[in-house]
Amino acid sequence: MLNITSISVTFNEGTQDEKKALNNIDLNLKQGDFVTVIGSNGAGKSTLMNVISGNILPDAGDVFISEKQVVNLPEYKRSAFIGRVFQDPMAGTAPSMTIEENLAMAYSRNKKRKLKYGVTKKRKDLFREHLQTLNLGLEDRLSAKVGLLSGGERQALSLLMATFTKPNILLLDEHTAALDPSRAELITSLTEKVVRESGLTTLMVTHNMQQALDLGNRLIMMDKGQIIFEAHGEAKQELTVERLLQEFQRIRGEQFEDDRVVLG
């Protein structure tokens, strides 16, 4: 479903601030894979997400989605088959528009645009049906402005909008990091439910090692623009935070020092 080959990205090339953000990255996701990505700040996790979504064009390498070469496609064209939820609850929705208007935009993402009103009675019924799965009562607030929702409610709506049309790839970019613990737990639970029930191919960057262990069938660890460790299946299920830290020290010869990632 996703095939990344030899992707490299360098920021500020030729200057004193030059940084190799991604260094010859290879990554393959099969249909239905749920891959969690961990690493310290600056490891290249969000850059990898931005290359897949088209927000950043790589210096070298290829990106294939469903066997289609997309590395030169702009972000707005890739949005037809990529769903993404950001860390900031404000980023995935339009605050001045209502819940139903936001859902109407998401619903039309992979369809031809038409000169007709986007929120029909049939669509409202569909929106209510999907909102009910969140168990937040948003199905009774279709006409409410999204800017009036709490951070957790907005992130739940963003998750629903990103998965509404069953995208080829779902990108989750530290989407629980800005929430309080109870809301983060809610969004984590919703994520697991939506991905499992829809069989979505998912790549999730997280700041929380335990979350990375609890979710998904594969885990990769990044450091300094490279994938340095991967585990899947039973090997992933047997991992603990302590063993992950030991693996990092074995591979890099130094201790993992980003407490935010270790402690969540």
VOGU-3710 file (C-alpha; in Angstrom, 3 decimals, decimal comma):
1> mlnitsisvt> 0,000/0,000/0,000  2,934/2,330/0,779  6,415/1,947/-0,634  9,152/4,457/0,219  12,562/3,906/-1,341  15,842/5,750/-0,741  14,203/8,944/0,538  16,609/11,688/1,601  15,887/15,221/2,804  18,456/17,862/3,755
11> fnegtqdekk> 17,477/21,203/5,250  19,594/24,365/4,743  22,017/22,513/2,469  25,375/24,190/2,040  25,006/26,393/5,136  26,232/26,179/8,719  22,727/25,041/9,682  22,688/22,084/7,268  20,804/19,108/8,685  20,203/15,677/7,207
21> alnnidlnlk> 16,567/15,180/8,201  16,117/11,857/6,360  19,004/9,694/5,220  18,206/7,085/2,559  14,971/5,845/4,171  13,243/2,659/2,962  9,829/1,690/4,318  7,036/-0,604/3,089  3,518/-0,922/4,493  1,223/-3,727/3,403
31> qgdfvtvigs> -2,567/-3,389/3,269  -3,875/-3,165/6,851  -0,493/-2,565/8,523  -0,630/-0,307/11,576  2,914/0,962/12,126  3,891/3,093/15,116  6,956/5,342/14,865  9,011/6,500/17,834  12,191/8,523/18,214  13,585/11,541/19,996
41> ngagkstlmn> 13,001/15,119/18,897  14,676/15,713/15,538  14,794/12,024/14,594  12,976/12,730/11,313  9,521/11,384/12,191  7,432/14,400/11,144  9,646/14,978/8,093  8,825/11,435/6,991  5,108/12,214/7,393  5,480/15,429/5,394
51> visgnilpda> 7,255/13,613/2,551  4,457/11,032/2,355  1,722/13,684/2,405  3,480/15,892/-0,151  4,135/18,803/2,196  7,877/18,323/1,622  9,481/17,182/-1,634  12,482/14,893/-1,020  15,923/15,561/-2,456  16,059/11,960/-3,658
61> gdvfisekqv> 13,974/8,801/-3,616  10,483/7,613/-4,539  7,087/7,366/-2,870  4,495/4,880/-4,147  0,935/4,617/-2,818  -1,039/1,632/-4,106  1,755/1,154/-6,659  1,268/4,699/-7,995  4,273/7,019/-8,083  3,278/10,152/-6,125
71> vnlpeykrsa> 6,594/11,779/-5,238  5,942/14,671/-7,628  2,241/15,073/-6,823  1,395/18,203/-4,781  -0,181/17,825/-1,349  -3,696/18,809/-2,452  -3,777/16,020/-5,042  -2,503/13,399/-2,599  -5,258/14,364/-0,140  -7,699/12,315/-2,245
81> figrvfqdpm> -6,127/9,111/-0,928  -4,319/10,217/2,255  -6,009/11,025/5,563  -4,007/12,906/8,201  -4,532/13,961/11,800  -2,112/16,524/13,238  -0,826/17,160/16,762  -2,649/20,484/16,971  -6,428/19,947/17,365  -6,908/23,261/15,535
91> agtapsmtie> -5,115/22,063/12,388  -7,463/19,406/11,048  -10,739/21,341/11,013  -12,157/24,726/9,954  -13,199/26,441/13,224  -15,526/29,010/11,633  -17,562/26,290/9,914  -20,094/23,935/11,503  -19,563/20,256/12,252  -21,718/19,247/9,291
101> enlamaysrn> -19,897/21,633/6,947  -16,528/20,211/8,019  -17,798/16,683/7,455  -19,186/17,662/4,055  -15,711/18,847/3,015  -14,141/15,597/4,210  -16,833/13,559/2,466  -16,067/15,293/-0,861  -12,294/14,903/-0,599  -12,017/12,025/-3,066
111> kkrklkygvt> -15,031/12,950/-5,219  -15,515/15,279/-8,169  -16,537/18,777/-7,115  -20,075/19,812/-7,997  -21,862/23,148/-7,914  -24,433/22,063/-5,341  -24,966/22,456/-1,636  -22,709/20,050/0,251  -24,950/19,305/3,271  -28,016/17,398/2,074
121> kkrkdlfreh> -30,532/15,587/4,294  -29,095/12,250/3,162  -25,609/13,377/4,118  -26,809/14,707/7,488  -28,171/11,279/8,307  -24,858/9,735/7,276  -22,928/12,258/9,385  -25,068/11,539/12,449  -24,515/7,820/12,005  -20,743/8,222/11,940
131> lqtlnlgled> -20,657/10,782/14,774  -22,595/8,399/17,013  -19,635/6,011/16,912  -17,582/8,621/18,832  -19,966/8,540/21,816  -19,449/12,263/22,408  -22,938/13,525/21,552  -21,682/15,422/18,502  -24,435/13,892/16,369  -26,851/16,272/18,142
141> rlsakvglls> -24,658/19,320/17,440  -24,316/19,280/13,647  -24,927/23,032/13,364  -22,426/23,965/16,104  -19,283/25,849/15,101  -16,244/23,590/15,375  -14,308/26,401/17,068  -16,573/25,968/20,109  -15,596/22,319/20,631  -13,040/21,181/23,193
151> ggerqalsll> -9,613/19,999/22,059  -10,568/16,363/22,532  -13,831/16,782/20,627  -12,035/18,518/17,757  -9,403/15,799/17,591  -12,105/13,114/17,560  -13,815/14,988/14,722  -10,485/15,308/12,891  -9,976/11,552/13,203  -13,447/10,901/11,816
161> matftkpnil> -12,889/13,342/8,934  -9,525/11,787/8,084  -10,994/8,272/7,942  -14,442/9,112/6,563  -13,655/8,075/2,992  -11,392/5,137/3,941  -8,132/6,592/2,592  -5,358/4,412/1,210  -3,040/5,702/3,932  -3,855/7,222/7,334
171> lldehtaald> -1,136/9,435/8,854  -1,347/10,201/12,579  1,254/12,795/13,589  1,477/12,772/17,418  -2,282/13,299/17,400  -2,707/12,805/21,166  0,314/14,827/22,318  -1,522/18,126/22,908  -4,379/16,593/24,908  -4,779/16,050/28,648
181> psraelitsl> -4,375/12,397/29,777  -8,093/11,543/29,833  -8,732/12,999/26,371  -5,544/11,402/25,039  -6,789/8,038/26,291  -10,151/8,623/24,578  -8,547/9,492/21,217  -6,171/6,538/21,503  -9,112/4,201/22,080  -11,049/5,732/19,162
191> tekvvresgl> -7,983/5,400/16,931  -7,591/1,701/17,685  -11,312/1,126/17,045  -11,507/3,073/13,768  -8,317/1,587/12,310  -9,281/-1,969/13,284  -12,881/-1,803/12,064  -11,990/-0,124/8,768  -8,789/-2,102/8,154  -6,901/1,127/7,428
201> ttlmvthnmq> -3,219/1,115/6,536  -1,828/3,459/9,180  1,442/5,170/10,061  1,385/6,770/13,505  4,120/8,963/14,970  3,924/9,090/18,749  5,832/10,772/21,561  4,906/7,923/23,900  6,843/4,637/23,839  4,148/2,759/25,744
211> qaldlgnrli> 1,504/3,936/23,285  3,720/2,756/20,419  3,928/-0,672/22,055  0,203/-0,922/22,778  -1,029/-0,009/19,288  -0,422/-1,535/15,884  1,246/-4,660/14,525  4,632/-3,076/13,697  6,962/-0,608/15,414  9,903/1,330/14,038
221> mmdkgqiife> 12,406/3,496/15,899  14,049/6,441/14,162  17,176/8,395/15,085  19,065/11,084/13,188  17,069/10,597/9,993  17,347/6,804/9,880  15,244/3,791/10,815  17,490/2,019/13,320  15,154/-0,656/14,722  11,970/-2,488/13,731
231> ahgeakqelt> 9,773/-5,087/15,394  6,533/-6,742/14,320  4,222/-9,589/15,269  5,199/-11,565/18,382  8,531/-9,735/18,660  6,664/-6,452/19,064  4,198/-7,916/21,562  7,070/-9,059/23,784  8,742/-5,636/23,831  8,740/-3,351/26,870
241> verllqefqr> 9,858/0,261/27,233  12,942/-0,975/29,082  13,870/-3,362/26,275  13,374/-0,607/23,687  15,782/1,606/25,603  18,266/-1,271/25,759  17,975/-1,772/21,993  18,671/1,918/21,397  21,763/1,783/23,603  22,957/-1,401/21,871
251> irgeqfeddr> 22,555/0,115/18,393  23,753/3,647/19,104  26,172/3,011/21,959  24,539/5,701/24,094  21,509/6,158/26,296  18,168/7,408/24,981  17,786/10,774/26,724  14,397/12,132/25,588  12,323/11,734/28,780  9,230/13,021/26,987
261> vvlg> 9,250/9,950/24,765  10,095/7,519/27,564  7,542/8,824/30,040  4,883/9,983/27,570
//
